[in-house]
Amino acid sequence: MINCLNLVNGRIRLKVPGFREACSLKEISYIQANYVIEENSAYLAGLIDTDGSVVLNYTGNRIDLLLEFQQNEFSLKLDLSRVIPGAVVQVYELEKRNQTRDKVYYSKRFVYQSVENMLPVYNYCKLNRLYNDFKFYRVMQIKRFLELRALKNFPTHSPEFKLFFNFVKTFVSHMNEGQPLPLYLSKLNLTDNDIVQTP
């Protein structure tokens, strides 16, 4: 246990109170981590695995990466602005209300949500492979999505749009087999016979 504590000392940024207590119990001097995460650090990949979401933004015609943490003194210090070269992260401090219990929750959200961010996010995750297969699959589809996204603007029953639709359907169905399609897909009224296979 002492070896484990020494190995991660100076690298814990969010679960600080419990880690500090463990250090105290083992009489180890706690080292505060640098909250400005360096370029291409695998730390972000770990955050994506545990607290990230890779989502298709159908309206915006892009794939977004989102991370959200409980807002506290440690998450407020976290700086992810340099981690992914070429990408710009937007940061929001949110307030959410639970209507049934009249409680307020505060969180900090980091979002990579622009077309320009997609390729840098893809390249980062290729360099720092995610352990979560579901999220890694979704990130690895970004390159193909960039090739197909312009096809969304074609008429619904055109071969081009059907190629785009097939990609989106596969993307949202991966590891969600048996679940109904999102409303934005099901209302297009395209059947399996309409689908053009992706080359």
Backbone bond lengths (Angstrom), bond angles and torsions (degrees), N, CA, C in turn:
res aa  C-N    CA-C-N  psi(-1)  N-CA   C-N-CA  omega(-1)  CA-C   N-CA-C  phi
1 M - - - 1.457 - - 1.534 111.13 -
2 I 1.320 116.29 -41.24 1.461 120.55 179.67 1.529 109.81 -61.52
3 N 1.335 116.80 -41.20 1.462 120.55 178.20 1.530 111.09 -61.00
4 C 1.340 117.08 -43.21 1.472 121.59 179.28 1.529 110.71 -62.16
5 L 1.322 116.11 -44.86 1.457 120.26 -179.99 1.530 110.77 -61.87
6 N 1.311 116.77 -42.26 1.465 120.60 179.67 1.523 111.86 -66.77
7 L 1.335 116.95 -34.51 1.463 120.83 -179.11 1.530 112.55 -66.82
8 V 1.338 116.53 -37.50 1.474 119.63 -176.66 1.525 113.33 -100.07
9 N 1.331 117.11 -5.12 1.461 120.33 178.81 1.534 109.10 -61.43
10 G 1.321 116.19 129.59 1.453 120.63 -175.85 1.515 113.32 91.82
11 R 1.349 115.93 -0.09 1.466 120.35 -179.63 1.532 112.77 -122.73
12 I 1.311 117.54 -7.48 1.465 121.38 -179.81 1.526 108.77 -84.30
13 R 1.328 115.39 123.85 1.465 119.63 -175.66 1.531 113.71 -117.52
14 L 1.322 118.27 -30.19 1.462 119.89 -174.24 1.531 113.39 -110.45
15 K 1.299 118.44 -37.07 1.472 121.71 -178.08 1.530 109.92 -95.97
16 V 1.307 115.17 47.33 1.464 121.00 -171.41 1.525 113.99 -67.03
17 P 1.342 120.84 -46.68 1.471 119.00 -174.53 1.527 113.37 -57.00
18 G 1.351 117.55 -46.44 1.462 120.61 179.27 1.518 112.17 -65.31
19 F 1.339 116.46 -38.99 1.461 120.30 179.92 1.528 110.65 -68.14
20 R 1.317 115.98 -41.18 1.469 120.28 179.38 1.531 110.12 -62.07
21 E 1.325 115.77 -39.40 1.471 120.37 178.58 1.526 110.82 -65.14
22 A 1.350 116.75 -41.72 1.462 120.46 178.09 1.523 110.73 -62.81
23 C 1.330 117.11 -40.99 1.468 120.84 177.02 1.525 110.62 -61.55
24 S 1.323 115.72 -42.44 1.460 120.62 -179.53 1.526 111.36 -62.26
25 L 1.341 116.35 -42.31 1.474 120.54 -179.92 1.527 112.05 -62.74
26 K 1.332 116.27 -32.51 1.470 121.33 -178.76 1.525 112.17 -99.68
27 E 1.328 115.60 9.99 1.475 122.23 177.75 1.534 112.11 55.30
28 I 1.338 114.57 46.59 1.456 122.21 176.66 1.519 107.81 -110.11
29 S 1.323 117.49 134.89 1.463 121.18 178.60 1.533 109.40 -72.91
30 Y 1.315 115.88 121.96 1.462 121.22 179.99 1.522 110.15 -70.37
31 I 1.343 116.50 132.88 1.464 122.54 176.94 1.527 107.97 -110.24
32 Q 1.328 116.64 123.50 1.468 120.15 179.05 1.525 109.87 -74.10
33 A 1.322 115.08 137.78 1.466 121.08 -179.63 1.518 110.87 -79.71
34 N 1.333 115.06 159.76 1.458 121.85 171.80 1.531 107.06 -78.72
35 Y 1.322 117.85 125.45 1.460 121.37 -176.41 1.528 113.51 -88.68
36 V 1.324 116.93 -5.69 1.466 120.80 173.38 1.529 106.02 -93.38
37 I 1.331 115.78 106.29 1.470 120.63 -173.76 1.525 108.79 -77.96
38 E 1.322 115.71 129.72 1.458 120.94 -174.15 1.527 112.37 -74.39
39 E 1.316 115.47 163.43 1.463 123.21 -177.26 1.527 111.46 -57.99
40 N 1.325 115.56 132.50 1.470 125.07 178.22 1.527 113.88 60.71
41 S 1.323 116.99 21.33 1.465 120.17 176.94 1.527 110.70 -65.23
42 A 1.325 115.97 136.36 1.466 120.77 178.31 1.530 111.55 -70.30
43 Y 1.325 117.52 -8.95 1.462 120.99 179.55 1.528 111.13 -57.07
44 L 1.338 116.23 -42.34 1.465 119.45 179.52 1.524 111.38 -63.14
45 A 1.327 117.86 -38.26 1.470 120.76 178.74 1.528 110.19 -59.38
46 G 1.328 116.73 -39.64 1.465 120.48 176.69 1.516 111.80 -64.27
47 L 1.332 116.41 -38.67 1.468 120.00 177.29 1.522 111.26 -66.08
48 I 1.342 116.57 -39.39 1.466 120.07 178.03 1.528 109.48 -62.92
49 D 1.333 116.93 -44.02 1.464 121.13 179.24 1.527 111.60 -57.24
50 T 1.329 117.18 -41.78 1.468 120.12 -173.46 1.524 113.89 -92.68
51 D 1.337 117.55 -39.10 1.467 120.41 -171.86 1.532 114.02 -127.84
52 G 1.317 118.05 8.25 1.459 120.46 -175.66 1.515 113.66 -97.99
53 S 1.319 115.13 161.56 1.462 122.40 173.96 1.519 108.23 -134.77
54 V 1.328 115.53 135.72 1.457 121.56 174.93 1.521 105.57 -112.94
55 V 1.337 116.54 111.76 1.464 120.23 -170.35 1.518 111.42 -126.44
56 L 1.318 114.68 147.74 1.452 120.91 173.32 1.519 107.95 -85.56
57 N 1.311 116.88 119.67 1.455 122.61 175.12 1.526 105.62 -95.88
58 Y 1.335 116.16 93.24 1.462 120.89 -173.60 1.524 111.24 -64.68
59 T 1.318 116.63 -41.64 1.465 120.77 -179.63 1.521 110.67 -63.05
60 G 1.321 116.82 -45.29 1.455 121.23 179.91 1.516 113.44 -81.29
61 N 1.348 116.99 -7.72 1.466 123.27 178.41 1.537 110.92 56.91
62 R 1.341 114.08 52.03 1.458 119.23 179.90 1.527 109.50 -155.60
63 I 1.331 115.68 168.37 1.460 122.19 175.17 1.525 107.10 -109.26
64 D 1.322 116.36 124.14 1.467 122.16 -175.45 1.515 111.54 -108.12
65 L 1.324 115.21 151.11 1.463 122.81 172.66 1.515 107.69 -114.17
66 L 1.345 116.58 125.62 1.457 121.69 -178.72 1.525 109.83 -128.02
67 L 1.328 115.99 141.16 1.465 121.97 173.32 1.516 107.60 -133.13
68 E 1.324 116.07 137.37 1.469 119.39 -179.19 1.522 109.53 -137.94
69 F 1.338 115.30 134.87 1.460 122.05 -177.58 1.517 109.50 -131.24
70 Q 1.317 114.88 153.42 1.455 119.23 172.50 1.524 107.78 -60.36
71 Q 1.324 115.55 134.94 1.463 119.20 -178.07 1.525 109.45 -79.05
72 N 1.320 115.38 122.37 1.467 121.51 175.13 1.521 108.15 -152.57
73 E 1.307 117.01 -177.07 1.465 120.00 -175.57 1.525 112.35 -61.78
74 F 1.335 116.97 -24.46 1.469 120.01 -177.74 1.528 111.59 -86.53
75 S 1.334 117.30 -45.12 1.468 119.33 179.10 1.527 111.00 -66.61
76 L 1.335 117.49 -30.01 1.466 120.34 178.67 1.528 111.76 -66.18
77 K 1.323 117.50 -25.70 1.473 121.03 180.00 1.524 112.67 -85.26
78 L 1.333 117.19 -16.39 1.466 120.94 -174.02 1.523 111.27 -65.35
79 D 1.340 116.08 128.79 1.464 122.25 -177.77 1.529 108.92 -123.93
80 L 1.342 115.96 109.31 1.471 121.49 -179.11 1.531 112.09 -104.54
81 S 1.319 117.38 15.09 1.462 120.82 -172.23 1.525 114.13 -67.47
82 R 1.336 118.11 -21.82 1.469 120.52 -175.33 1.526 113.86 -105.25
83 V 1.320 118.21 -7.50 1.466 120.72 -168.34 1.518 113.21 -65.03
84 I 1.321 117.43 -48.68 1.464 120.83 -176.33 1.529 108.87 -100.97
85 P 1.335 117.25 106.62 1.464 119.53 -179.28 1.528 111.08 -59.49
86 G 1.323 115.60 131.82 1.462 120.42 178.02 1.513 114.49 87.40
87 A 1.321 118.22 -4.26 1.466 121.29 -178.97 1.523 109.96 -109.64
88 V 1.320 115.42 149.86 1.466 121.81 177.54 1.526 107.55 -116.07
89 V 1.317 116.33 120.54 1.464 120.61 179.72 1.522 108.96 -95.86
90 Q 1.336 115.61 137.01 1.456 120.74 174.37 1.526 107.64 -101.80
91 V 1.323 116.24 141.97 1.463 121.87 -175.29 1.525 109.06 -122.40
92 Y 1.338 115.04 131.96 1.465 120.83 179.59 1.519 109.30 -129.01
93 E 1.314 115.65 138.58 1.463 121.10 170.87 1.522 106.16 -104.23
94 L 1.339 116.23 117.97 1.467 120.98 -169.89 1.523 111.64 -112.24
95 E 1.312 113.91 151.28 1.457 121.88 174.03 1.522 107.48 -121.99
96 K 1.336 116.67 123.41 1.464 121.13 179.88 1.519 109.18 -120.94
97 R 1.312 114.20 140.68 1.469 118.83 -179.62 1.519 110.43 -112.90
98 N 1.322 115.65 134.35 1.451 122.31 173.47 1.523 106.60 -93.74
99 Q 1.342 115.97 108.10 1.462 119.98 -172.25 1.526 112.90 -66.97
100 T 1.329 117.44 -31.79 1.461 118.76 -176.17 1.529 112.15 -75.52
101 R 1.316 117.22 -30.20 1.469 119.36 -177.30 1.520 111.88 -112.75
102 D 1.325 116.53 0.12 1.454 121.76 179.75 1.529 112.28 55.11
103 K 1.344 115.33 40.90 1.460 120.52 177.82 1.515 109.48 -106.06
104 V 1.310 115.79 153.45 1.459 121.78 177.91 1.517 108.32 -115.28
105 Y 1.338 116.07 131.86 1.459 122.17 177.98 1.524 108.55 -116.46
106 Y 1.311 115.86 138.13 1.459 121.40 178.77 1.522 109.15 -115.05
107 S 1.316 115.58 134.65 1.458 119.02 179.40 1.524 110.02 -139.42
108 K 1.329 114.30 163.44 1.459 121.25 175.75 1.516 106.78 -119.68
109 R 1.338 116.13 126.48 1.459 120.94 -176.44 1.540 109.86 -117.95
110 F 1.334 114.11 132.63 1.459 121.94 173.49 1.524 107.12 -109.32
111 V 1.334 117.16 129.30 1.466 119.46 -178.55 1.527 111.19 -132.78
112 Y 1.315 114.33 134.50 1.463 122.56 170.47 1.527 104.29 -108.52
113 Q 1.330 116.70 95.86 1.460 119.47 -169.88 1.523 112.00 -135.33
114 S 1.320 115.15 63.29 1.461 119.56 172.26 1.518 107.74 -147.30
115 V 1.310 115.59 159.07 1.462 120.34 177.78 1.529 109.92 -60.19
116 E 1.335 116.26 -38.36 1.464 121.17 -178.88 1.528 112.29 -65.26
117 N 1.322 117.46 -26.31 1.469 120.85 -179.50 1.526 112.93 -78.89
118 M 1.325 118.15 -19.71 1.471 119.78 -169.95 1.524 113.25 -61.33
119 L 1.315 117.87 -49.38 1.470 119.81 -178.23 1.528 111.98 -66.62
120 P 1.349 120.59 -43.05 1.461 119.40 173.97 1.529 113.48 -58.53
121 V 1.347 117.87 -39.61 1.474 120.68 177.06 1.526 109.95 -63.38
122 Y 1.329 116.78 -43.64 1.471 121.75 177.22 1.533 110.55 -58.28
123 N 1.333 116.60 -48.52 1.466 120.59 -178.19 1.528 111.97 -64.46
124 Y 1.344 116.26 -38.52 1.464 120.10 178.66 1.527 110.82 -63.06
125 C 1.342 116.65 -46.57 1.465 120.55 -177.21 1.528 112.08 -72.72
126 K 1.308 117.01 -22.91 1.457 120.12 174.03 1.527 109.65 -71.16
127 L 1.330 115.64 -37.02 1.466 121.41 178.40 1.523 110.99 -74.95
128 N 1.328 117.16 -38.43 1.473 123.44 -178.59 1.521 108.13 -116.38
129 R 1.317 116.69 82.07 1.461 122.49 -172.29 1.529 112.11 -58.97
130 L 1.338 115.72 127.42 1.461 120.60 177.69 1.517 109.96 -72.00
131 Y 1.324 117.31 145.08 1.466 121.40 175.28 1.527 110.99 -80.75
132 N 1.318 116.55 -26.88 1.464 121.07 179.50 1.531 108.40 -76.32
133 D 1.337 116.69 109.34 1.469 121.06 -175.62 1.520 112.75 -62.41
134 F 1.316 116.96 -36.19 1.467 121.52 -179.71 1.530 110.54 -62.55
135 K 1.328 116.58 -49.17 1.465 120.63 -178.94 1.526 110.81 -70.22
136 F 1.334 116.90 -37.88 1.458 119.87 179.69 1.531 110.50 -64.53
137 Y 1.348 116.49 -40.97 1.468 120.27 176.67 1.533 109.78 -57.10
138 R 1.323 115.90 -47.89 1.463 120.04 -176.88 1.531 111.81 -62.86
139 V 1.334 117.14 -43.76 1.465 119.43 179.19 1.526 110.76 -64.08
140 M 1.341 117.00 -38.34 1.459 119.95 -177.72 1.538 112.56 -70.89
141 Q 1.335 117.32 -11.29 1.466 120.47 176.11 1.532 112.22 -84.14
142 I 1.320 117.04 -7.52 1.469 120.14 -176.16 1.524 111.54 -59.30
143 K 1.316 117.36 -43.37 1.470 119.75 -176.07 1.528 110.93 -61.28
144 R 1.337 116.80 -44.58 1.465 120.28 178.49 1.529 110.77 -67.16
145 F 1.327 116.51 -37.95 1.460 120.72 178.99 1.533 110.73 -61.60
146 L 1.320 117.11 -38.99 1.461 120.49 178.21 1.527 111.50 -61.55
147 E 1.328 116.45 -31.58 1.473 120.50 177.57 1.531 111.77 -73.53
148 L 1.337 116.68 -31.32 1.467 121.22 -171.94 1.528 115.10 -101.38
149 R 1.321 118.07 -14.77 1.471 119.86 -168.82 1.528 113.48 -60.83
150 A 1.325 118.15 -29.88 1.480 120.14 179.07 1.524 111.84 -66.09
151 L 1.350 117.31 -21.49 1.467 120.88 -178.37 1.528 112.61 -70.96
152 K 1.316 116.78 -13.90 1.470 120.03 178.51 1.528 111.14 -60.90
153 N 1.327 117.57 -27.05 1.463 121.54 -175.50 1.526 113.83 -84.04
154 F 1.343 117.51 -1.66 1.470 120.45 178.32 1.526 109.92 -79.69
155 P 1.330 118.38 161.06 1.471 120.76 176.87 1.533 111.54 -56.14
156 T 1.332 116.03 146.41 1.465 122.23 -171.84 1.521 114.06 -54.60
157 H 1.323 118.78 -39.05 1.464 119.86 -176.68 1.531 113.23 -98.24
158 S 1.327 116.99 14.83 1.466 120.29 176.44 1.527 109.77 -79.30
159 P 1.323 117.92 153.23 1.473 120.47 177.09 1.529 112.53 -57.50
160 E 1.347 116.44 -33.75 1.464 120.18 -178.66 1.536 110.92 -66.07
161 F 1.344 115.32 -46.92 1.460 117.85 -179.46 1.531 110.42 -66.28
162 K 1.317 116.98 -38.27 1.470 119.83 179.72 1.523 111.39 -62.36
163 L 1.322 117.08 -33.45 1.468 121.25 175.56 1.525 109.94 -65.11
164 F 1.339 116.11 -43.65 1.464 121.25 176.84 1.531 110.52 -63.25
165 F 1.328 116.19 -45.64 1.464 121.52 -179.61 1.531 111.00 -59.25
166 N 1.328 116.59 -42.27 1.461 120.64 -179.77 1.528 110.83 -61.71
167 F 1.328 116.12 -42.02 1.468 119.44 177.57 1.523 110.63 -61.05
168 V 1.346 116.10 -48.72 1.466 120.57 -177.31 1.526 110.64 -63.08
169 K 1.321 116.63 -41.72 1.466 120.60 179.32 1.526 110.72 -62.04
170 T 1.316 117.42 -43.33 1.463 121.26 178.50 1.523 110.21 -65.03
171 F 1.332 116.42 -41.09 1.462 121.67 -179.29 1.529 111.18 -59.77
172 V 1.335 116.87 -50.27 1.472 119.87 -175.78 1.523 112.43 -77.33
173 S 1.344 117.64 -19.62 1.466 120.63 -178.28 1.528 112.85 -89.96
174 H 1.325 117.67 -17.59 1.465 120.73 -176.75 1.524 110.38 -58.64
175 M 1.326 115.33 122.92 1.467 123.65 -177.54 1.530 112.40 61.20
176 N 1.331 116.75 15.64 1.471 122.76 173.86 1.519 109.67 -126.75
177 E 1.344 115.80 26.29 1.459 120.23 -177.24 1.526 110.05 -55.68
178 G 1.314 115.42 142.06 1.465 120.08 178.63 1.515 113.19 89.65
179 Q 1.341 117.17 -12.78 1.466 120.05 178.57 1.529 109.06 -86.35
180 P 1.321 117.48 146.99 1.471 118.82 177.52 1.525 110.50 -65.33
181 L 1.331 115.40 150.83 1.462 120.06 177.47 1.525 110.13 -67.65
182 P 1.324 117.63 149.88 1.472 119.46 174.70 1.525 110.40 -57.62
183 L 1.305 116.08 153.60 1.465 122.00 -177.01 1.524 112.22 -55.44
184 Y 1.336 117.21 -38.72 1.462 119.88 -177.54 1.521 112.43 -64.32
185 L 1.343 117.79 -21.56 1.465 120.90 175.36 1.518 111.95 -93.10
186 S 1.329 116.29 -43.86 1.464 119.13 -175.63 1.525 112.01 -65.05
187 K 1.325 118.29 -30.30 1.468 119.98 -178.30 1.536 112.30 -75.12
188 L 1.328 118.08 -7.46 1.468 120.66 177.01 1.523 112.22 -75.70
189 N 1.361 116.31 -15.84 1.468 122.31 176.71 1.531 113.28 59.18
190 L 1.313 117.20 35.46 1.460 121.41 174.05 1.520 108.20 -95.30
191 T 1.325 116.70 133.76 1.459 121.02 179.46 1.526 108.96 -101.03
192 D 1.344 115.55 173.96 1.465 120.32 178.06 1.522 111.40 -59.95
193 N 1.331 117.85 -29.04 1.472 120.70 178.72 1.527 112.19 -68.85
194 D 1.331 116.08 -23.00 1.461 120.15 -179.81 1.529 112.53 -82.40
195 I 1.321 115.90 -15.29 1.464 119.17 -169.35 1.511 111.38 -75.61
196 V 1.319 114.81 133.53 1.461 122.15 173.58 1.520 107.56 -95.46
197 Q 1.292 117.96 128.28 1.455 120.72 -178.42 1.517 110.60 -70.32
198 T 1.338 115.36 137.78 1.468 120.56 178.17 1.514 109.30 -70.44
199 P 1.343 117.93 128.30 1.467 119.62 179.88 1.512 111.89 -69.28
